[in-house]
Amino acid sequence: MAVSCPAEAAAPEARPPRPAVVRDLGRQAYEPVWHAMQRFTDQRDDDTLDELWVVEHDPVFTLGQAGKVEHVLAPGEIPVVHVDRGGQVTYHGPGQIVIYPLLRLPRLGIGVRDYVCRIEQAIIDTLAEWNIGAERLDGAPGVYVGGAKIAALGIRVRRGCTFHGLAFNVAMDLDPFHRINPCGYEGLQVTTVLDLGGPSGMDAVKPVLLDHLARQFGLLLQPVPELPDLSAAA
């Protein structure tokens, strides 16, 4: 989904923060988490608190609904999963922070365009904490540093509720990106926080990114230790 954001996203409206649950899932296979967020979205109602799921995935390529298989060049031993988000193909693997915001947009008073812009702004502001200058590119959702992609977005909105989300490269092996056309762009360069002089530890980056997402969406984050139901049933 291509959106155009202002050069600097508008500051969130001043309003009392809304509570939202944060669950750190640790390292998980992709498909159980995907099916769990589908179930959460299908079963939630107007009173369900918003949640943010933080996860590090086992190696996997995911291909969006309109994704073209020709962008998967040489997957080798890494599985390819066709999923119900927008966008083309991307890679998830160790050393990458994935956050799934499970939000009800009407309750936050924003639309899909603003939702995407605010996620991007949170990532840009996170990188600025380590003096890394990042930007958007017109028509290519995500965040870039010097033309190289450091964060990808792939979202789905159902009945005003968001699932899927963002993938932020912290300190990971980038070789699998050479086996695809990342996000459908041949020759697109990809980079990491570590390669740009930032920290190598996921634990150093997670709280900063979560804080900036909370600010963008006006959320009061409440970490809980319980994991969602990651059973195999879809």
C-alpha positions as CSV (number, residue, x, y, z in Angstrom):
1,M,0.0,0.0,0.0
2,A,1.6,3.3,-1.1
3,V,0.9,6.3,1.0
4,S,2.3,9.8,1.0
5,C,3.3,11.3,4.3
6,P,4.3,14.8,5.2
7,A,8.1,15.2,5.5
8,E,7.5,15.2,9.3
9,A,4.4,13.5,10.5
10,A,2.1,15.6,12.5
11,A,2.4,15.3,16.2
12,P,-0.3,13.1,17.8
13,E,-3.3,14.9,19.3
14,A,-3.0,15.6,23.0
15,R,-5.4,13.3,24.7
16,P,-5.2,11.0,27.7
17,P,-3.3,7.9,26.8
18,R,-5.2,4.7,26.2
19,P,-4.0,1.5,27.9
20,A,-2.6,-1.1,25.6
21,V,-1.1,-4.5,26.4
22,V,2.5,-5.4,25.3
23,R,3.4,-9.0,24.9
24,D,7.1,-10.0,24.2
25,L,6.8,-13.4,22.5
26,G,10.6,-14.0,22.3
27,R,11.7,-16.1,19.3
28,Q,8.9,-17.9,17.5
29,A,8.0,-19.6,14.3
30,Y,6.1,-17.4,11.9
31,E,2.9,-19.2,11.2
32,P,1.6,-19.8,14.8
33,V,2.0,-16.1,15.5
34,W,0.2,-15.2,12.3
35,H,-2.7,-17.4,13.1
36,A,-2.9,-16.1,16.6
37,M,-3.2,-12.5,15.5
38,Q,-5.9,-13.5,13.0
39,R,-7.8,-15.1,15.9
40,F,-7.3,-12.1,18.2
41,T,-8.6,-9.8,15.5
42,D,-11.6,-12.0,14.7
43,Q,-12.6,-12.4,18.3
44,R,-12.0,-8.9,19.7
45,D,-14.9,-6.5,20.4
46,D,-15.3,-2.8,21.2
47,D,-14.0,-3.3,24.7
48,T,-10.9,-5.4,23.9
49,L,-7.7,-3.6,24.8
50,D,-5.3,-2.9,22.0
51,E,-2.1,-5.0,22.0
52,L,1.4,-4.8,20.6
53,W,3.1,-8.1,20.1
54,V,6.9,-8.1,19.9
55,V,8.6,-11.1,18.4
56,E,11.8,-12.4,16.7
57,H,11.0,-14.9,14.0
58,D,12.7,-18.1,12.8
59,P,14.0,-17.6,9.2
60,V,11.1,-17.2,6.8
61,F,10.1,-15.4,3.6
62,T,6.5,-14.0,3.6
63,L,4.7,-13.1,0.4
64,G,1.8,-10.6,0.6
65,Q,-1.7,-11.1,-0.9
66,A,-0.8,-9.5,-4.2
67,G,2.8,-10.7,-4.0
68,K,4.5,-12.0,-7.2
69,V,6.3,-15.3,-6.8
70,E,8.9,-14.1,-9.3
71,H,10.3,-11.8,-6.6
72,V,11.3,-15.0,-4.7
73,L,14.5,-15.7,-6.5
74,A,16.2,-18.6,-4.6
75,P,14.6,-19.4,-1.2
76,G,16.7,-22.5,-0.7
77,E,16.0,-24.1,2.7
78,I,14.0,-21.0,4.0
79,P,10.3,-21.5,3.8
80,V,8.0,-19.2,1.8
81,V,4.6,-18.4,3.4
82,H,1.8,-16.7,1.5
83,V,0.0,-14.4,4.0
84,D,-2.9,-12.0,4.1
85,R,-1.1,-8.7,4.4
86,G,-0.3,-6.1,1.8
87,G,3.0,-5.8,0.1
88,Q,5.3,-8.1,-1.7
89,V,8.0,-10.4,-0.3
90,T,10.2,-9.8,2.7
91,Y,12.4,-11.8,5.1
92,H,12.1,-12.3,8.8
93,G,14.9,-13.8,10.9
94,P,17.0,-13.6,14.0
95,G,18.3,-10.1,14.9
96,Q,15.1,-8.4,13.5
97,I,12.5,-6.8,15.7
98,V,9.0,-7.6,14.5
99,I,6.1,-5.7,16.1
100,Y,2.5,-6.4,15.4
101,P,0.2,-3.5,16.5
102,L,-3.3,-4.9,17.1
103,L,-5.1,-1.6,17.2
104,R,-8.7,-0.4,16.7
105,L,-8.2,2.6,14.4
106,P,-11.6,4.3,14.9
107,R,-11.0,4.3,18.7
108,L,-7.7,6.1,18.1
109,G,-9.3,8.6,15.8
110,I,-7.0,7.8,12.8
111,G,-7.2,6.3,9.4
112,V,-5.0,3.8,7.5
113,R,-2.8,6.5,5.9
114,D,-2.1,8.1,9.2
115,Y,-1.5,4.7,10.8
116,V,1.3,3.9,8.3
117,C,2.8,7.4,8.6
118,R,2.9,7.1,12.4
119,I,4.6,3.7,12.4
120,E,7.3,5.1,10.0
121,Q,7.7,8.2,12.2
122,A,8.2,6.0,15.3
123,I,11.0,4.1,13.5
124,I,12.6,7.4,12.2
125,D,12.5,8.8,15.8
126,T,14.0,5.6,17.2
127,L,16.9,5.7,14.8
128,A,17.5,9.4,15.7
129,E,18.2,8.2,19.3
130,W,21.5,6.9,17.8
131,N,22.1,9.8,15.5
132,I,21.0,7.8,12.5
133,G,19.2,9.9,9.9
134,A,16.4,8.0,8.3
135,E,13.7,8.9,5.8
136,R,10.7,7.8,3.8
137,L,10.7,7.2,0.1
138,D,7.6,8.3,-1.9
139,G,5.5,5.3,-3.0
140,A,7.6,2.8,-1.1
141,P,6.4,2.2,2.5
142,G,9.1,1.6,5.0
143,V,12.1,3.5,6.4
144,Y,15.4,4.0,4.6
145,V,18.9,5.2,5.4
146,G,20.9,6.4,2.5
147,G,18.6,4.6,0.1
148,A,18.9,1.3,1.9
149,K,15.9,-0.2,3.6
150,I,16.1,-0.7,7.4
151,A,12.4,-1.3,8.2
152,A,9.6,-2.9,6.2
153,L,5.9,-2.5,6.7
154,G,3.2,-5.0,5.8
155,I,-0.3,-4.4,7.2
156,R,-3.9,-5.6,7.1
157,V,-6.9,-3.8,8.4
158,R,-10.2,-5.7,9.1
159,R,-13.3,-3.9,10.4
160,G,-11.0,-1.1,11.5
161,C,-8.6,-3.3,13.4
162,T,-5.0,-3.7,12.4
163,F,-2.8,-6.7,12.3
164,H,0.6,-7.7,10.8
165,G,3.0,-4.7,11.2
166,L,6.6,-3.8,11.0
167,A,10.0,-5.5,10.7
168,F,13.0,-3.5,11.9
169,N,16.5,-4.8,11.1
170,V,18.7,-4.5,14.2
171,A,21.7,-6.9,13.9
172,M,20.9,-9.7,11.5
173,D,22.4,-11.7,8.6
174,L,21.3,-9.9,5.5
175,D,22.3,-12.6,3.1
176,P,18.7,-14.0,2.8
177,F,17.6,-10.6,1.3
178,H,19.8,-11.4,-1.6
179,R,17.6,-14.4,-2.4
180,I,14.6,-12.1,-3.0
181,N,13.7,-8.8,-4.5
182,P,13.0,-7.1,-1.2
183,C,9.5,-5.7,-1.2
184,G,9.4,-6.3,-4.9
185,Y,12.3,-4.0,-5.8
186,E,15.1,-5.6,-7.8
187,G,18.5,-4.6,-6.3
188,L,17.1,-2.9,-3.3
189,Q,19.8,-2.5,-0.7
190,V,19.0,-3.5,2.9
191,T,20.8,-2.4,6.1
192,T,20.8,-2.8,9.9
193,V,21.0,-0.6,13.0
194,L,24.4,-2.3,13.8
195,D,25.8,-1.6,10.4
196,L,25.0,2.1,10.9
197,G,26.8,2.4,14.2
198,G,23.9,1.6,16.5
199,P,23.6,-1.0,19.2
200,S,23.7,-4.7,18.4
201,G,21.4,-5.8,21.2
202,M,17.7,-6.3,20.6
203,D,17.0,-5.4,24.3
204,A,18.6,-1.9,23.8
205,V,16.3,-1.1,20.8
206,K,13.0,-2.7,21.8
207,P,12.0,-0.3,24.6
208,V,13.0,2.8,22.6
209,L,10.9,1.7,19.6
210,L,8.0,0.8,21.9
211,D,8.2,4.2,23.6
212,H,8.0,6.0,20.2
213,L,5.1,3.8,19.0
214,A,3.3,4.5,22.3
215,R,3.8,8.3,21.7
216,Q,2.6,8.2,18.1
217,F,-0.6,6.3,19.0
218,G,-1.3,7.8,22.4
219,L,-0.9,4.6,24.3
220,L,0.0,3.7,27.9
221,L,1.8,0.4,27.5
222,Q,1.2,-2.3,30.0
223,P,3.7,-5.3,29.6
224,V,2.2,-8.7,30.6
225,P,4.1,-12.0,30.7
226,E,1.4,-14.2,29.2
227,L,1.8,-15.3,25.6
228,P,-1.1,-15.4,23.2
229,D,-2.5,-18.9,22.2
230,L,0.1,-20.1,19.7
231,S,-1.5,-23.4,19.0
232,A,-1.5,-24.7,15.4
233,A,-5.3,-24.3,14.9
234,A,-6.0,-21.4,12.5
